[in-house]
Amino acid sequence: MSGDDREPIGRKGKPAGRKPSRSRPVRGRRDDDYEEVDDDYEDDHETEDDDYDDEKETRRESRMTRKAAPRKAAKSGKSGKPRSRKRWWFWLLFKLFIIFAILMGIYGFYLNTEIRGRIDGKVWQLPAAVYGRQVNLEPDMPYSKKEMVNLLEGTQYRQVTRITRPGEFTVAANSIDLLRRPFDFPDGKEGQINARLMFEDNHLAEIKNLDNNHDFGLFRLDPRLITMLQSPNGEQRLFVPRAGFPDLLVDTLLATEDRHFYEHDGINFWAIGRAVVANLTAGHAVQGGSTLTQQLVKNLFLTNERSLSRKAREAYMAILVDANYSKDRILELYLNEVYLGQSGSDQIRGFPLASLYYFGRPVDELSLDQQALLVGMVKGASLYNPWRNPKLALERRNLVLRLLVNQKVIDQELYDMLSARPLGVQPKGGVISPQPAFMQMVRNELQAKLGDKVQDMSGVKIFTTLDPISQDSAEKAVEEGIPLLRKKSGLNDIETAMVIVDRYTGEVRAMVGGAETQFAGFNRAMQARRQVGSLAKPATYLTALSQPDKYRLNTVLADQPLTLKLANGQTWSPKNDDHQFRGQVLLVDALARSMNVPTVNLGMAVGLDNITKQLINLGVPKESLNQLPSMLLGAIALTPMEVAQEYQTIASGGNKAPLSAVRSVIAEDGTVLYQSFPQAVRVIPAQASYLTMYAMQQVVSEGTSRALANKFPNLHLAAKTGTSNELRDSWFAGIDGNQVAITWVGRDNNGPSKLWGSTGALVLYSRYLDNETPQPLTLQVPEGITTMNIDGSGNFICNSGGLTGGAARSIPVWTDAPDKLCQASQAAVQQQQQQQQQQQQQQQQQQSSQQEDGKGVAGWIKDMFGSSP
């Protein structure tokens, strides 16, 4: 057998051991290709001779059929199938990419709409900013240099050796130089002004504009921001445009948080990669890779959720924000949005508000170390809060300063000086505080004046009457005085309320609603209605002195036991506090010593009807009055605010000025929503007011408030103490040259406080004057008032020339004819003396007659019985 005969059938020309091709079929091949392969395979096997049976042959053919098809295809030159498969994958990925791009575009359009809708519209629901009173300075005002320094410091101006920025002042021998801040006043914006205040004899003599050397007739100080009305989302923010931020603050922020801010397009891949490596190396999160733009997006649009989807959305939105807005606009948003701490339940948002909370000065007046502290707080406002963790805050501030050295922003010498400084933050609530008592009055007034407009107060500026210096003084007096009164009385629930109002305008300067001055609860100044005790007495004397033909300060009042029969058949017998009677007393002395019996005698003579009308004229609510004799001694329940209205009317010379707290409300766009000016109406004669105020000055000089005269001898204060039955309520009304102060001390359960007006409320008022700079009370003498001399009995002393010297005392008298009055009084005195002489003669005659009668009886007895041996 030849060698060729040993070759298997059908394997001709093929290596015996060759394996079939492993080429994978290509999708999309035509059916004809498969049929062609099958036909070729069958032809090759028709002549093949082997020993297998039909069943095995069938299986083999089946396997060979499956393998031969790709092999045959490979042999037949169908080599384009792998390229078709690659092409298919390419088109698949391309289609998927197109779909993904379309979806991302749609999502991006949605996100962009959300971004533009917020940033191009109203970015924030800004809280209303509430400012204190605006101080208007004019030449010849009674301000000493020391008082002006206190005033400037109270409005957050700083005394320096050299002025370098707005909000600073220097003090010379007889002058003060200051650089007033620019400010948007209710009637228009004013720029910064370099001014000089010159003083002579404790008066403001001249105000000069150092920029143009002109004199000011009126110079306004920018008011102090005192608080913010709570916003709906609990975020407090004071918006400042980008131009209002110092460049050094921005540079410090970028050097610390995002040094490539001006180079990236919203996200920084290098920073993200760096953060990933650092976090993986440390095993936990130690570094972030977010840009300022991403942080802004997160704060404005997203939550604090930790997820990849939120992070992806943040990055996408950051790119869109960067594409839509300038870098300065993004910085402006960030600087006003960043979280920098907490004040109660309100978040402190943005550098402008944080600078006021922590340092008591606008953001453009911060020093570099102060800027560094705020920038350092960006990383963690709670952790690096200077109120809570001062040590950590100091370390963080110095770390920021060190970064500035490393980046050549400052040198080592400046770093050493700044890092050695203390934090210098203000006490919590020391600059901006809620002022709950005063703000309750503000809200009530806004509701009454604006109605439904008060529902949307976003971004408005509310200019109020509150004087920060007076408010701080009142709060300090309460915080220091109440513990002492609680110790003195042995009662830990002693409470208080104080109201300070302008003597002439009725503008509320300060208000404290309780012993916890910042507690937003029961406001006793406006809501605690308590019996006023002897504070009711001046109204009775005022009513009497309004009738100059009948009553004068030297009118004699009876001070003898008194019993009155009441309408219900019962009787009432008032007594003096010392349970003594003096027979008679002068009207001025009865008020100065707060004597009860003479007051009741005077009140009943004047008439309860007339006194009730007078109280209503003074501002006391009609519904609070009951025409009973006991009202003369204080059976009238009033709030401290209502008492303040009554005494303001008396102290102003008889002009009632409704108490107010709001001067103007300016909308965010500059529109004036509300504006008012102090208005007063004369309700009592100026002469009667003057005489009453004179008598109340005697309360201090020689009456129940003598402690004030000893402590403040040059102020010539007017005052009145008040104590209700069983020492339940302690009241005090104090009046200086500018202000009327009403103080109440008592217990919420109406139990005895164990304190008189002079041992309770007066103590707090005295402490208020210690912290304040009160003005001396100089009464303006109205027309028709003449000073006249009286003797110890109250009789006028005069001669043919009119007034004489050497009198026991001098008093003001409401009369147009003092000589005539004096002569009439002298005639009355002479007539009284004649009557007294006649009475004395009659008494002497009676005594002589009795003596003679006695002698006659004795002689008759002697004659009848004889004389003794």
SESETOR-709614 format. One record per residue (C-alpha): residue in one letter; x, z, y. Coordinates in steps of 0.25 Angstrom, whole numbers, padded with zeros to 4 digits, always signed. Layout:
SESETOR-709614
AXZY
...
//
This chain:
SESETOR-709614
M+0000+0000+0000
S+0006-0004+0013
G+0007+0006+0024
D-0004+0000+0032
D-0014+0002+0021
R-0012+0017+0022
E-0017+0017+0036
P-0031+0023+0037
I-0042+0013+0040
G-0046+0013+0055
R-0033+0020+0059
K-0025+0007+0061
G-0016+0008+0072
K-0019+0023+0075
P-0009+0034+0072
A-0015+0042+0061
G-0013+0056+0067
R-0019+0053+0081
K-0029+0062+0087
P-0042+0057+0094
S-0042+0056+0109
R-0047+0069+0116
S-0052+0061+0128
R-0064+0068+0134
P-0076+0058+0136
V-0080+0055+0150
R-0094+0058+0155
G-0102+0046+0159
R-0097+0037+0148
R-0106+0026+0144
D-0112+0025+0130
D-0106+0012+0127
D-0092+0019+0127
Y-0097+0028+0116
E-0103+0017+0108
E-0090+0008+0109
V-0082+0020+0104
D-0091+0022+0092
D-0091+0007+0088
D-0075+0007+0088
Y-0075+0019+0080
E-0084+0014+0069
D-0076+0001+0067
D-0063+0009+0065
H-0068+0016+0054
E-0075+0005+0045
T-0063+0002+0037
E-0058+0017+0036
D-0055+0021+0022
D-0055+0036+0019
D-0060+0046+0008
Y-0070+0054+0016
D-0085+0054+0012
D-0096+0048+0021
E-0100+0062+0027
K-0085+0065+0031
E-0084+0051+0036
T-0097+0053+0044
R-0091+0066+0051
R-0078+0059+0053
E-0084+0048+0060
S-0093+0057+0068
R-0080+0064+0073
M-0072+0051+0075
T-0084+0046+0083
R-0083+0057+0093
K-0068+0056+0094
A-0067+0042+0094
A-0076+0039+0106
P-0066+0046+0116
R-0054+0040+0109
K-0060+0026+0108
A-0064+0027+0123
A-0050+0031+0126
K-0044+0020+0119
S-0054+0010+0124
G-0049+0012+0138
K-0060+0021+0144
S-0049+0029+0152
G-0058+0031+0165
K-0067+0043+0159
P-0058+0055+0164
R-0058+0049+0178
S-0073+0048+0178
R-0074+0063+0174
K-0065+0067+0185
R-0073+0059+0195
W-0085+0065+0190
W-0079+0079+0193
F-0075+0075+0206
W-0089+0070+0210
L-0095+0082+0205
L-0086+0091+0213
F-0088+0082+0225
K-0103+0083+0224
L-0102+0098+0222
F-0093+0099+0235
I-0103+0091+0243
I-0114+0100+0238
F-0106+0113+0241
A-0102+0107+0255
I-0117+0104+0258
L-0121+0118+0254
M-0110+0124+0262
G-0113+0116+0274
I-0128+0120+0273
Y-0123+0134+0271
G-0114+0133+0283
F-0125+0127+0292
Y-0133+0139+0288
L-0122+0149+0291
N-0119+0141+0304
T-0133+0142+0309
E-0133+0157+0306
I-0120+0159+0314
R-0124+0151+0326
G-0138+0157+0326
R-0131+0171+0328
I-0119+0168+0336
D-0125+0158+0345
G-0137+0167+0347
K-0138+0182+0348
V-0126+0187+0340
W-0130+0202+0341
Q-0142+0211+0344
L-0134+0218+0355
P-0138+0232+0358
A-0142+0236+0373
A-0130+0241+0381
V-0134+0254+0389
Y-0126+0257+0401
G-0125+0269+0410
R-0128+0270+0425
Q-0122+0261+0434
V-0114+0269+0445
N-0115+0263+0459
L-0104+0268+0468
E-0105+0268+0483
P-0096+0273+0495
D-0099+0287+0499
M-0105+0291+0486
P-0102+0306+0482
Y-0092+0303+0471
S-0078+0310+0471
K-0066+0304+0465
K-0067+0313+0453
E-0082+0310+0451
M-0079+0295+0452
V-0068+0297+0441
N-0078+0303+0432
L-0088+0292+0435
L-0078+0281+0431
E-0074+0288+0418
G-0089+0290+0415
T-0091+0275+0416
Q-0079+0273+0406
Y-0068+0270+0417
R-0054+0274+0414
Q-0044+0281+0424
V-0031+0274+0423
T-0018+0274+0431
R-0019+0259+0433
I-0031+0250+0432
T-0029+0238+0422
R-0043+0235+0417
P-0058+0237+0421
G-0063+0251+0418
E-0051+0259+0424
F-0049+0267+0437
T-0038+0274+0444
V-0039+0286+0453
A-0031+0288+0466
A-0032+0299+0476
N-0045+0295+0483
S-0049+0283+0475
I-0052+0277+0462
D-0048+0262+0458
L-0056+0256+0447
L-0058+0243+0440
R-0073+0242+0437
R-0077+0234+0425
P-0085+0221+0426
F-0099+0224+0422
D-0113+0217+0420
F-0121+0225+0430
P-0137+0224+0429
D-0136+0215+0442
G-0124+0207+0438
K-0110+0207+0433
E-0098+0212+0441
G-0084+0210+0438
Q-0073+0221+0438
I-0070+0227+0451
N-0057+0234+0456
A-0063+0245+0465
R-0058+0258+0472
L-0066+0270+0475
M-0062+0279+0486
F-0066+0293+0489
E-0067+0303+0501
D-0072+0317+0501
N-0078+0316+0487
H-0085+0303+0490
L-0084+0289+0486
A-0079+0283+0500
E-0076+0269+0497
I-0077+0258+0485
K-0067+0247+0487
N-0066+0234+0479
L-0051+0232+0477
D-0052+0218+0473
N-0057+0213+0487
N-0055+0226+0495
H-0070+0227+0498
D-0078+0240+0499
F-0090+0242+0489
G-0103+0247+0494
L-0108+0248+0479
F-0099+0248+0467
R-0104+0249+0453
L-0097+0255+0441
D-0101+0248+0428
P-0110+0257+0419
R-0105+0263+0406
L-0111+0258+0393
I-0117+0271+0387
T-0124+0266+0374
M-0130+0255+0367
L-0145+0253+0362
Q-0145+0253+0347
S-0146+0238+0342
P-0155+0234+0331
N-0144+0232+0321
G-0136+0244+0325
E-0124+0237+0331
Q-0120+0241+0345
R-0112+0230+0352
L-0108+0227+0366
F-0105+0212+0368
V-0093+0207+0376
P-0089+0193+0377
R-0076+0188+0372
A-0070+0188+0386
G-0073+0203+0387
F-0063+0206+0376
P-0048+0209+0379
D-0039+0198+0373
L-0030+0209+0367
L-0042+0215+0359
V-0045+0202+0353
D-0030+0199+0350
T-0029+0213+0343
L-0042+0210+0335
L-0036+0196+0331
A-0022+0202+0327
T-0029+0213+0319
E-0041+0205+0312
D-0039+0190+0313
R-0025+0185+0319
H-0028+0171+0315
F-0042+0171+0321
Y-0039+0159+0330
E-0033+0151+0319
H-0043+0152+0308
D-0057+0145+0307
G-0065+0158+0303
I-0058+0162+0291
N-0043+0164+0288
F-0040+0160+0273
W-0026+0165+0275
A-0031+0179+0279
I-0041+0179+0267
G-0030+0175+0257
R-0021+0186+0263
A-0032+0196+0261
V-0035+0192+0247
V-0020+0194+0243
A-0020+0207+0250
N-0032+0212+0244
L-0028+0208+0230
T-0015+0214+0232
A-0021+0227+0236
G-0032+0227+0226
H-0043+0230+0236
A-0047+0224+0250
V-0036+0228+0260
Q-0037+0215+0269
G-0048+0206+0274
G-0047+0191+0277
S-0059+0190+0286
T-0057+0184+0300
L-0064+0189+0313
T-0073+0177+0311
Q-0077+0182+0297
Q-0079+0196+0302
L-0088+0191+0313
V-0096+0183+0303
K-0097+0195+0294
N-0102+0204+0305
L-0112+0194+0311
F-0118+0187+0299
L-0114+0194+0285
T-0114+0208+0279
N-0103+0216+0273
E-0106+0211+0259
R-0093+0209+0250
S-0095+0196+0243
L-0089+0183+0242
S-0101+0176+0247
R-0102+0184+0259
K-0087+0182+0262
A-0089+0167+0260
R-0100+0166+0270
E-0092+0174+0280
A-0081+0164+0279
Y-0090+0152+0280
M-0097+0158+0292
A-0084+0162+0298
I-0079+0147+0298
L-0092+0143+0304
V-0091+0154+0315
D-0077+0149+0318
A-0082+0135+0319
N-0093+0137+0328
Y-0087+0147+0338
S-0075+0149+0346
K-0065+0160+0342
D-0068+0168+0355
R-0083+0168+0351
I-0080+0173+0338
L-0071+0184+0344
E-0082+0188+0353
L-0092+0189+0342
Y-0082+0197+0334
L-0078+0207+0345
N-0092+0210+0348
E-0096+0211+0333
V-0085+0219+0326
Y-0090+0233+0320
L-0082+0244+0327
G-0088+0257+0323
Q-0101+0265+0323
S-0109+0273+0333
G-0120+0281+0326
S-0128+0270+0319
D-0123+0259+0328
Q-0112+0250+0325
I-0101+0248+0336
R-0099+0233+0336
G-0089+0225+0344
F-0077+0229+0352
P-0084+0231+0366
L-0093+0242+0361
A-0082+0248+0352
S-0073+0249+0364
L-0084+0257+0372
Y-0087+0266+0360
Y-0073+0270+0356
F-0066+0269+0370
G-0077+0269+0381
R-0072+0256+0387
P-0075+0241+0387
V-0068+0233+0377
D-0060+0226+0388
E-0054+0239+0393
L-0048+0244+0379
S-0033+0246+0378
L-0025+0240+0367
D-0025+0252+0358
Q-0040+0253+0359
Q-0042+0239+0356
A-0033+0241+0344
L-0042+0252+0339
L-0055+0244+0340
V-0048+0232+0333
G-0043+0241+0322
M-0057+0246+0320
V-0062+0232+0316
K-0056+0234+0302
G-0064+0246+0299
A-0072+0252+0311
S-0077+0264+0302
L-0063+0267+0296
Y-0055+0265+0309
N-0066+0272+0318
P-0058+0280+0329
W-0070+0291+0329
R-0070+0293+0314
N-0056+0290+0310
P-0047+0291+0322
K-0034+0291+0314
L-0037+0278+0306
A-0042+0272+0319
L-0028+0275+0326
E-0020+0270+0314
R-0029+0257+0314
R-0027+0255+0329
N-0012+0256+0328
L-0012+0247+0317
V-0019+0236+0326
L-0009+0239+0337
R+0003+0237+0326
L-0003+0223+0323
L-0003+0220+0338
V+0012+0223+0338
N+0015+0215+0325
Q+0008+0203+0332
K+0016+0205+0345
V+0003+0208+0353
I+0009+0221+0358
D+0023+0227+0357
Q+0028+0240+0350
E+0029+0248+0363
L+0014+0245+0366
Y+0010+0248+0352
D+0017+0262+0352
M+0010+0265+0365
L-0004+0261+0360
S-0003+0267+0346
A+0001+0280+0351
R-0012+0281+0359
P-0024+0289+0353
L-0037+0282+0350
G-0043+0286+0363
V-0058+0283+0358
Q-0070+0289+0365
P-0078+0300+0357
K-0089+0295+0349
G-0101+0293+0358
G-0092+0296+0370
V-0094+0282+0377
I-0106+0276+0371
S-0116+0285+0365
P-0131+0283+0361
Q-0137+0292+0372
P-0149+0294+0364
A-0157+0303+0375
F-0154+0293+0387
M-0156+0281+0378
Q-0170+0286+0374
M-0174+0286+0389
V-0168+0272+0391
R-0176+0266+0379
N-0189+0273+0385
E-0186+0267+0398
L-0183+0253+0393
Q-0195+0253+0384
A-0204+0257+0397
K-0197+0246+0406
L-0194+0234+0396
G-0205+0236+0386
D-0204+0226+0374
K-0191+0221+0380
V-0184+0233+0375
Q-0185+0228+0361
D-0174+0218+0363
M-0163+0225+0371
S-0151+0217+0364
G-0139+0216+0373
V-0146+0222+0386
K-0139+0231+0395
I-0146+0244+0399
F-0141+0250+0412
T-0146+0265+0412
T-0144+0277+0421
L-0136+0286+0412
D-0123+0291+0418
P-0113+0293+0407
I-0106+0304+0414
S-0119+0312+0415
Q-0122+0309+0401
D-0109+0313+0396
S-0110+0326+0404
A-0123+0330+0399
E-0119+0327+0385
K-0107+0336+0386
A-0115+0347+0393
V-0125+0347+0381
E-0114+0346+0370
E-0106+0357+0376
G-0117+0366+0381
I-0128+0366+0370
P-0118+0373+0360
L-0116+0384+0370
L-0131+0386+0373
R-0134+0386+0358
K-0123+0397+0356
K-0129+0405+0368
S-0143+0404+0363
G-0140+0406+0348
L-0148+0393+0346
N-0143+0381+0339
D-0154+0372+0342
I-0153+0372+0357
E-0156+0358+0363
T-0155+0352+0376
A-0158+0340+0385
M-0152+0335+0398
V-0157+0324+0408
I-0148+0320+0420
V-0155+0311+0430
D-0151+0306+0444
R-0156+0314+0455
Y-0161+0303+0463
T-0164+0291+0454
G-0169+0298+0441
E-0159+0290+0433
V-0156+0297+0420
R-0141+0300+0420
A-0140+0308+0407
M-0148+0313+0396
V-0146+0322+0384
G-0157+0324+0373
G-0151+0335+0365
A-0139+0344+0361
E-0134+0332+0353
T-0133+0322+0365
Q-0132+0310+0356
F-0143+0313+0346
A-0154+0302+0346
G-0165+0312+0343
F-0174+0320+0351
N-0172+0318+0366
R-0175+0331+0373
A-0172+0325+0386
M-0184+0316+0385
Q-0193+0323+0374
A-0191+0338+0374
R-0203+0343+0383
R-0200+0358+0386
Q-0205+0368+0396
V-0197+0367+0409
G-0197+0382+0413
S-0192+0384+0427
L-0189+0369+0429
A-0203+0368+0433
K-0202+0377+0445
P-0196+0367+0456
A-0208+0359+0455
T-0216+0371+0460
Y-0207+0374+0472
L-0206+0359+0475
T-0221+0359+0476
A-0221+0371+0486
L-0210+0366+0494
S-0217+0353+0496
Q-0226+0361+0505
P-0217+0365+0516
D-0227+0372+0524
K-0230+0382+0513
Y-0217+0383+0505
R-0203+0384+0508
L-0190+0389+0501
N-0192+0402+0508
T-0206+0404+0505
V-0209+0417+0499
L-0215+0418+0485
A-0221+0430+0478
D-0213+0435+0466
Q-0223+0446+0461
P-0230+0448+0447
L-0240+0437+0445
T-0251+0434+0436
L-0259+0421+0436
K-0272+0419+0429
L-0273+0406+0421
A-0284+0396+0419
N-0286+0401+0404
G-0288+0415+0409
Q-0274+0420+0405
T-0264+0426+0415
W-0250+0422+0417
S-0239+0431+0424
P-0226+0424+0426
K-0213+0432+0428
N-0199+0429+0433
D-0188+0427+0423
D-0182+0441+0427
H-0196+0448+0426
Q-0194+0453+0441
F-0202+0451+0454
R-0196+0450+0467
G-0209+0450+0476
Q-0206+0438+0483
V-0195+0427+0483
L-0192+0414+0491
L-0197+0401+0486
V-0182+0396+0485
D-0178+0408+0477
A-0189+0408+0468
L-0185+0394+0463
A-0170+0397+0463
R-0172+0409+0454
S-0183+0402+0446
M-0193+0413+0448
N-0206+0412+0441
V-0216+0420+0448
P-0213+0415+0462
T-0214+0401+0456
V-0228+0403+0450
N-0233+0409+0464
L-0227+0397+0471
G-0233+0387+0461
M-0247+0393+0461
A-0247+0393+0476
V-0243+0379+0477
G-0253+0375+0466
L-0251+0370+0451
D-0257+0357+0455
N-0247+0354+0466
I-0236+0358+0457
T-0241+0349+0445
K-0242+0337+0455
Q-0228+0340+0459
L-0222+0340+0445
I-0229+0327+0442
N-0222+0321+0455
L-0209+0326+0450
G-0211+0318+0437
V-0216+0328+0428
P-0226+0322+0418
K-0241+0326+0421
E-0244+0329+0407
S-0233+0339+0406
L-0240+0348+0417
N-0251+0359+0415
Q-0255+0366+0428
L-0253+0380+0424
P-0245+0391+0431
S-0235+0391+0420
M-0231+0377+0424
L-0224+0383+0436
L-0214+0390+0427
G-0211+0378+0418
A-0223+0377+0408
I-0221+0362+0409
A-0215+0354+0397
L-0205+0343+0401
T-0194+0335+0396
P-0180+0336+0403
M-0183+0321+0407
E-0196+0325+0414
V-0189+0337+0421
A-0178+0328+0426
Q-0188+0319+0432
E-0194+0331+0440
Y-0181+0336+0445
Q-0176+0323+0449
T-0188+0321+0458
I-0185+0335+0464
A-0170+0332+0465
S-0171+0318+0471
G-0178+0323+0484
G-0192+0321+0478
N-0190+0307+0474
K-0194+0305+0459
A-0186+0294+0452
P-0191+0292+0438
L-0180+0295+0428
S-0174+0282+0422
A-0163+0278+0413
V-0163+0263+0414
R-0158+0255+0426
S-0158+0240+0420
V-0158+0232+0408
I-0150+0219+0407
A-0153+0209+0396
E-0141+0202+0388
D-0142+0190+0397
G-0142+0198+0410
T-0157+0198+0412
V-0162+0211+0419
L-0173+0216+0410
Y-0175+0229+0418
Q-0170+0235+0430
S-0174+0248+0438
F-0169+0256+0450
P-0171+0270+0453
Q-0184+0273+0460
A-0189+0286+0466
V-0202+0290+0473
R-0203+0302+0482
V-0213+0312+0475
I-0210+0325+0483
P-0205+0328+0497
A-0190+0327+0499
Q-0191+0341+0506
A-0198+0348+0495
S-0187+0342+0485
Y-0176+0346+0494
L-0181+0361+0495
T-0183+0361+0480
M-0169+0356+0477
Y-0164+0366+0487
A-0171+0377+0480
M-0165+0372+0466
Q-0151+0373+0472
Q-0154+0387+0475
V-0157+0388+0460
V-0142+0385+0458
S-0136+0393+0469
E-0143+0406+0467
G-0154+0404+0456
T-0154+0402+0441
S-0143+0392+0441
R-0132+0399+0449
A-0123+0396+0437
L-0122+0382+0442
A-0119+0386+0457
N-0107+0394+0452
K-0102+0383+0444
F-0105+0371+0453
P-0105+0377+0467
N-0104+0364+0475
L-0115+0356+0468
H-0127+0363+0474
L-0135+0360+0462
A-0150+0361+0461
A-0156+0367+0448
K-0167+0373+0441
T-0167+0381+0428
G-0178+0382+0418
T-0182+0391+0406
S-0195+0390+0398
N-0202+0402+0392
E-0194+0410+0381
L-0182+0402+0385
R-0186+0390+0377
D-0181+0379+0387
S-0169+0380+0396
W-0169+0370+0408
F-0161+0366+0419
A-0162+0356+0430
G-0149+0353+0438
I-0147+0344+0450
D-0134+0340+0457
G-0132+0329+0467
N-0135+0317+0458
Q-0142+0322+0445
V-0153+0330+0440
A-0150+0337+0426
I-0161+0343+0417
T-0157+0351+0405
W-0165+0357+0394
V-0160+0367+0384
G-0169+0372+0373
R-0174+0371+0358
D-0181+0360+0351
N-0190+0370+0344
N-0194+0376+0358
G-0188+0389+0354
P-0182+0398+0364
S-0168+0393+0368
K-0164+0407+0374
L-0158+0400+0386
W-0163+0400+0401
G-0162+0388+0410
S-0149+0394+0416
T-0143+0397+0403
G-0146+0385+0395
A-0149+0372+0402
L-0141+0375+0414
V-0128+0377+0405
L-0129+0363+0401
Y-0131+0358+0415
S-0119+0365+0420
R-0111+0359+0409
Y-0117+0345+0413
L-0111+0348+0427
D-0098+0351+0421
N-0097+0338+0415
E-0103+0330+0426
T-0099+0328+0441
P-0111+0333+0448
Q-0114+0330+0463
P-0117+0341+0473
L-0132+0342+0476
T-0133+0340+0491
L-0148+0340+0495
Q-0152+0330+0505
V-0160+0337+0516
P-0173+0329+0518
E-0180+0328+0532
G-0188+0341+0535
I-0179+0351+0529
T-0172+0361+0537
T-0163+0373+0534
M-0168+0386+0538
N-0164+0400+0537
I-0172+0411+0530
D-0169+0426+0528
G-0170+0434+0515
S-0185+0434+0515
G-0186+0419+0517
N-0190+0420+0532
F-0184+0409+0541
I-0174+0414+0551
C-0175+0407+0565
N-0174+0410+0580
S-0178+0402+0592
G-0167+0392+0589
G-0172+0389+0575
L-0162+0392+0564
T-0153+0404+0563
G-0141+0408+0556
G-0138+0420+0547
A-0150+0418+0538
A-0151+0423+0524
R-0152+0409+0519
S-0155+0395+0523
I-0166+0386+0516
P-0171+0372+0518
V-0185+0371+0524
W-0194+0359+0525
T-0199+0359+0539
D-0199+0350+0551
A-0200+0362+0561
P-0190+0373+0557
D-0190+0380+0570
K-0205+0381+0570
L-0205+0385+0555
C-0195+0396+0558
Q-0203+0401+0570
A-0216+0401+0562
S-0208+0408+0550
Q-0202+0418+0560
A-0216+0421+0566
A-0221+0423+0552
V-0210+0432+0549
Q-0213+0440+0562
Q-0227+0441+0559
Q-0224+0445+0545
Q-0214+0455+0550
Q-0225+0460+0560
Q-0235+0461+0548
Q-0225+0469+0540
Q-0222+0478+0552
Q-0237+0481+0554
Q-0238+0483+0539
Q-0226+0493+0540
Q-0232+0500+0552
Q-0246+0501+0545
Q-0239+0507+0533
Q-0231+0517+0542
Q-0244+0521+0549
Q-0250+0523+0535
Q-0239+0531+0531
S-0239+0540+0544
S-0254+0542+0543
Q-0252+0546+0528
Q-0241+0556+0532
E-0249+0562+0543
D-0261+0563+0534
G-0252+0570+0525
K-0247+0580+0535
G-0262+0583+0539
V-0266+0586+0525
A-0254+0595+0523
G-0257+0603+0537
W-0271+0605+0533
I-0267+0611+0519
K-0257+0620+0527
D-0268+0624+0536
M-0278+0627+0526
F-0269+0635+0516
G-0259+0640+0526
S-0244+0640+0526
S-0236+0647+0515
P-0230+0660+0520
//
